[in-house]
Amino acid sequence: MVTQVTGNYADIYAWENLHAAWRKAARGKRGRGAAAAFEYRLEDNLIQLQAELASETYIPGGYLNFYVHEPKQRLISAAPFRDRVVHHALCNVIEPAFEASFIHHAYANRVGKGTHRALDRCQGWMAQYKYVLPCDLAQFFPSIDHSLLQRTLNRRIQDGAIRRLIGKILHGGVGVHQEELQTLYFPGDDLFAAARPRGLPIGNLTSQFWANCFLNEFDHFITRQLGCGAYLRYVDDFLLFGNSKAELWEWRQAIMERLAHLRLALHQTRAQPQPTAKGLRFLGFVVYPDHRLLLRRKGIHFRRRFRARLGEYRSQRISRETLHASLLGWINHVRYADTWGLRTAILADVVL
């Protein structure tokens, strides 16, 4: 039985929910930029949002687009702050029904999961199995088909007003990835397939959540129909473990056929069964059955970035607290690998 969203549209713009959504959207950003401007007239801004949502006149604003290079170039699209409040308000209402259906080993953007737990589970299975099939999806966020996504969401959402709000948010992201998107054709397509609305802006809370919703049935296909008992996914990176290389090749073919129904495609050259004993690149680390290392380029990138931050501190452009937070956050991340030498070298930069 499919778990239905129990909340209704009015729950989204209820004052308590909007206020809680503002707190979530402002976390770590209070006192800066758009978050500070919104907070300066907080009650007025929330009342305005509430009125627009209640009357269904709310229209999402335009995105601020910029590129990051870690390690490959990615387009990040930041929604206006008031829209981020709406995203949190919406997810507060609809997320519980979807979360209850997710598999245990989907680790991205979920409470109690995350990168380090995914790495721990990966390493545990690296020690148990002979082979791993690493997979990732080509242009995942730009390729997500709006019609298929809405069909997935509508199975659990009966409230028409909530469906319309989701449609507005989706429509607001149309064209964000147009310049970088490659058109793929699937069996049964005609020439008009290229015009299908698709793409979720990377950076939206809704995009991260809807990515899990969109791949949820695919996760269950692998665990139930293929019978893979050692499967994990982190956004669009997923791993299948087994003791038979032939079986992994069979699963690979079945996965490609299943993904075509979602109008998604594998990076086929990367999806090759390989021995776990040789190690696996995953989430910025190289994972072995008995230890893990940080990818070399990750260490080089942070060391360059931290030296720049150190220069900003010495020229009094950032505070000591900001510098310390930057270093501590990185150390807390990489301490889950064999990085003692790298951490010592970076701390030496501070002394100098």
Secondary structure, DSSP 4 states (H G I P E B T S, - for coil): -PPPP---HHHHS-HHHHHHHHHHHHTTTTTSHHHHHHHHTHHHHHHHHHHHHHTT-----PPEEEEEESSSEEEEEEPPHHHHHHHHHHHHHHHHHHHTTS-TTB-TT-TT--HHHHHHHHHHHHHH-SEEEEEEBTTHHHH-BHHHHHHHHHTT---HHHHHHHHHHHHHTTTTTTTTPPP---TT--GGGGGS-B---TT-HHHHHHHHHHHHHHHHIIIIIS--SSEEEETTEEEEEES-HHHHHHHHHHHHHHHHHTT--B-TTT---EEGGG-EEETTEEE-SS-EEE-HHHHHHHHHHHHHHHHHHHTTSS-HHHHHHHHHHHHHHHTTSS-HHHHHHHHHHHH-
